[in-house]
Amino acid sequence: MASGRKFYVGGNWKMNGSHKSIDEIVSFLNAGPLDPNTEVVVSPPALYVEYARKKLDAKIAVAAQNCYKVASGAFTGDISADMIKDCGATWVILGHSERRNVFGESDALIGEKTKYALGAGIGVIACVGEKLEEREANKTTEVVFKQMESIIANVSDWSKVVIAYEPVWAIGTGKVATPDQAQEVHDQLRKWMAQKVSADVASKVRIIYGGSVSAGNCKELGQKPDIDGFLVGGAS
Ligand SMILES: O=C(CO)COP(=O)(O)O
C-alpha cells in the first residue's frame, strides 16, 4: 500500500453462513480492535445482508455479492442496488469470477450493473481476473484490460469504486499469487487506468487482491506498493 490510499479489506462469504455463524463472526468483528486506517467490509449472502447490517458496528460496512441492472421488475430471484441500499448496505461486489464463470455473466452486463449501482448510490467492488490457461498463454493483461473496458465505460464516480484483481486460478485453490505476481498485475492495471481514465484516478483508486488470501500470506502481499487491500473468501 502506498500513496495515501486507505487499505480496504473485504470478506466475501459467498453462499455460506447462517444466523448462528453470522452471530459468531459479528461478535468477533464488533469486539476486535480494528485498524482505523483500514476500511473493513463484509459481504454475506443477500438474504443475510440486512441481518448482518443490523448487528454489525457502524465501523464495518456491508456489501451485497451481486445485483441486477435495474431498480425493480420481473426478474425472479434477483435483487437491485436500491434494495441493497434500503437494507443498509453500501457496497456491492460485481463481476466476481463465480458470476462470470458459473452464471455466465458477460462484460457488458457487468458494465451495466456497475453503472446502475453507482447511480443508485452503492459503491462497487469490481472484480477482474484471468483463468489459468489465459495466464499460461501470456494473456493476463489482455483479459483483465478487456474486462476493465466495460467497467470504466460505466463509472461516473471513481471514489465509489474499488477494483479487485482476482486471478481465477487462485480462488479457493490455496494457490495464492506470489506478491510479485500480484504486484505486477496491479501495477499494469494502475498504468492502464492512468492512460484510459486519468493519472489522478489511477493514483487514487484502490486495487485489492483476492485469491487464497490468508492470515499467513496477507502481510507480505499487503507490503507491495500497488496492493491496497484484499477480497478474502474462505479465510473470511
Ligand atoms: O473469491 C474470492 C474473494 O472474492 C477469493 O476466495 P478465496 O479466498 O476462498 O480464494
The ligand as an SDF file (V2000), in Angstrom:
LIG
                    3D

 10  9  0  0  0  0  0  0  0  0999 V2000
  -13.2220  -15.2050   -4.4920 O   0  0  0  0  0  0  0  0  0  0  0  0
  -12.5790  -14.7470   -3.5670 C   0  0  0  0  0  0  0  0  0  0  0  0
  -12.9860  -13.4860   -2.9350 C   0  0  0  0  0  0  0  0  0  0  0  0
  -13.9710  -12.8510   -3.6550 O   0  0  0  0  0  0  0  0  0  0  0  0
  -11.3960  -15.4420   -3.0300 C   0  0  0  0  0  0  0  0  0  0  0  0
  -11.7740  -16.6530   -2.4800 O   0  0  0  0  0  0  0  0  0  0  0  0
  -10.7150  -17.4710   -1.5950 P   0  0  0  0  0  0  0  0  0  0  0  0
  -10.1230  -16.5070   -0.6140 O   0  0  0  0  0  0  0  0  0  0  0  0
  -11.5570  -18.5450   -0.9520 O   0  0  0  0  0  0  0  0  0  0  0  0
   -9.6850  -17.9930   -2.5540 O   0  0  0  0  0  0  0  0  0  0  0  0
  1  2  2  0
  2  3  1  0
  2  5  1  0
  3  4  1  0
  5  6  1  0
  6  7  1  0
  7  8  2  0
  7  9  1  0
  7 10  1  0
M  END
$$$$
